[in-house]
Amino acid sequence: MAVADAANTELVVRAVVTALERGNPKVKTPARDAFPPPVVLPYAGVKSWKTFEKGAQTWAVDLETKHIVIRPQRTHEDGGWVDDEDKLEYFPPDTPLEKVAQRVAQLVLLAMK
């Protein structure tokens, strides 16, 4: 996990590139009673996941065979997040990760306004 000040574009780009290069390895899901507390809460300045969800904005980035997709997400009425299908952004598969990360950083800055 990387934590970066959302207003610092350079740090956001670096964190996103690092995460994309690392990938998203599959890990065994712990049992509910063994599930660790969310590590992001202290950095977000909140005490509960519910409070975090209310103020959070999320994006997923998928490195697919045919393209790279930035998937802005919105909250779902049942909780959690779902893709905001109207706002998906596609890039050719050979797009440098730094360029994709720069776009993510732009979206983060726009969301802060």
C-alpha positions as CSV (number, residue, x, y, z in Angstrom):
1,M,0.0,0.0,0.0
2,A,1.1,3.5,-0.7
3,V,-0.1,6.7,0.9
4,A,0.3,10.0,-0.9
5,D,-1.1,13.5,-0.4
6,A,-3.8,13.7,-3.1
7,A,-2.7,17.3,-3.8
8,N,0.8,16.2,-4.7
9,T,0.5,15.0,-8.3
10,E,4.1,13.7,-8.4
11,L,3.6,11.5,-5.4
12,V,0.2,10.2,-6.6
13,V,1.7,9.3,-10.0
14,R,4.6,7.5,-8.4
15,A,2.2,5.6,-6.0
16,V,-0.1,4.6,-8.9
17,V,2.8,3.4,-11.2
18,T,4.3,1.4,-8.3
19,A,0.9,-0.2,-7.6
20,L,0.3,-1.0,-11.3
21,E,3.8,-2.5,-11.7
22,R,3.3,-4.6,-8.6
23,G,0.0,-5.9,-9.7
24,N,-2.8,-7.2,-7.6
25,P,-1.8,-10.7,-6.4
26,K,-4.6,-13.0,-5.2
27,V,-4.6,-13.7,-1.5
28,K,-6.8,-15.9,0.6
29,T,-9.7,-14.0,2.1
30,P,-9.6,-14.2,5.9
31,A,-12.6,-15.3,7.9
32,R,-14.8,-12.5,9.0
33,D,-13.7,-12.7,12.6
34,A,-10.0,-12.7,11.5
35,F,-10.4,-9.8,9.0
36,P,-7.9,-7.1,9.8
37,P,-9.1,-3.5,10.3
38,P,-8.8,-1.3,7.3
39,V,-5.3,0.3,7.2
40,V,-6.5,3.4,5.4
41,L,-8.7,4.8,8.2
42,P,-6.0,6.7,10.2
43,Y,-4.6,8.2,6.9
44,A,-8.1,9.4,6.0
45,G,-8.7,10.8,9.4
46,V,-11.8,8.7,10.1
47,K,-12.6,6.0,12.6
48,S,-14.9,3.7,10.7
49,W,-15.2,2.2,7.3
50,K,-18.7,3.5,6.9
51,T,-17.5,7.1,7.4
52,F,-14.6,6.5,5.0
53,E,-17.0,5.2,2.4
54,K,-19.2,8.3,2.6
55,G,-16.4,10.7,1.8
56,A,-14.2,8.5,-0.5
57,Q,-13.9,8.5,-4.2
58,T,-12.4,5.4,-5.9
59,W,-10.9,4.5,-9.2
60,A,-9.8,1.1,-10.4
61,V,-7.2,0.6,-13.2
62,D,-7.3,-2.6,-15.2
63,L,-4.4,-3.6,-17.4
64,E,-6.3,-5.7,-19.9
65,T,-5.0,-7.4,-23.0
66,K,-6.9,-5.2,-25.5
67,H,-6.7,-1.9,-23.5
68,I,-6.0,-0.2,-20.1
69,V,-9.1,1.0,-18.4
70,I,-9.5,3.7,-15.7
71,R,-12.8,2.9,-13.9
72,P,-14.1,5.7,-11.8
73,Q,-16.5,4.3,-9.3
74,R,-19.5,5.4,-7.4
75,T,-21.2,4.1,-4.3
76,H,-23.8,1.4,-4.7
77,E,-27.1,1.7,-2.9
78,D,-26.4,-1.6,-1.1
79,G,-22.9,-0.4,0.0
80,G,-19.5,-0.7,-1.6
81,W,-18.6,0.7,-5.0
82,V,-19.5,-0.1,-8.6
83,D,-18.0,1.2,-11.9
84,D,-19.5,4.5,-13.1
85,E,-20.0,3.1,-16.7
86,D,-20.4,6.6,-18.2
87,K,-17.0,7.7,-17.1
88,L,-14.7,4.7,-18.1
89,E,-11.5,5.8,-19.9
90,Y,-9.7,3.5,-22.3
91,F,-6.1,3.6,-23.3
92,P,-4.2,1.5,-25.9
93,P,-2.5,-1.5,-24.2
94,D,1.0,-0.1,-24.9
95,T,0.3,3.2,-23.1
96,P,3.1,3.9,-20.6
97,L,2.0,3.4,-17.1
98,E,3.2,6.9,-16.2
99,K,0.7,8.4,-18.6
100,V,-2.2,6.4,-17.2
101,A,-1.1,7.3,-13.6
102,Q,-0.9,11.0,-14.6
103,R,-4.6,10.8,-15.7
104,V,-5.5,9.1,-12.4
105,A,-3.7,12.0,-10.6
106,Q,-5.7,14.5,-12.7
107,L,-9.0,12.8,-11.8
108,V,-8.0,12.9,-8.1
109,L,-7.3,16.6,-8.3
110,L,-10.6,17.2,-10.1
111,A,-12.5,15.2,-7.4
112,M,-11.0,17.4,-4.7
113,K,-12.6,20.5,-6.1
